[in-house]
Amino acid sequence: MFFLLAVALAAAGFAHGVLGRSPLTKRIELALVYLLAGYFGLLMIGMALYLLIAPERASAAFGVEGSGMFQQFTAWAFLGMATASLLTVRLRGAYLVGPIVAWSFDYFGATWVHCARYSAAGDLSPRFAALIVLEHAGPPLVAIALGWWLWRRNRRAAKTATDS
């Protein structure tokens, strides 16, 4: 479900560029900004606030024990990274790399931790592993792909400009 939301946000950004008759590079940038600001920004601010406001309820919902100091630290880290992602609405260019890198480490780490935890408990079927990978690694992989595509387009444009 969350992977589909990430893809839908990126598609909405791309569609925004199409409707505005923007060049392809701008469409890619808009797709990335929609993904970063919407999914990694607004959604994760909501997640951080949930962890801070209702820690016991959040722990139960996520199936983890306790709601101690480490969960609070994680919530503040989420809030900081999410705020940085929201700034992509105004800050573009090389700034886009920061939120992509930060959230990729977080989500790839979550993928690893979930797979290791369920595997150790003997509860990791291939179908469940695929779901974990899709839901956790999927959104940052979309961001990485869009960031790489944008970088390649900008690099090609800069090379063409200097060759002229």
Secondary structure, 3 states (H helix, E strand, C coil): CHHHHHHHHHHHHHHHHHHCCCCHHHHHHHHHHHHHHHHHHHHHHHHHHHHHHCHHHHHHHHCCCCCCHHHHHHHHHHHHHHHHHHHHHCCCHHHHHHHHHHHHHHHHHHHHHHHHHHHHCCCCCHHHHHHHHHHHHHHHHHHHHHHHHHHHHHHHHHHHHHHC
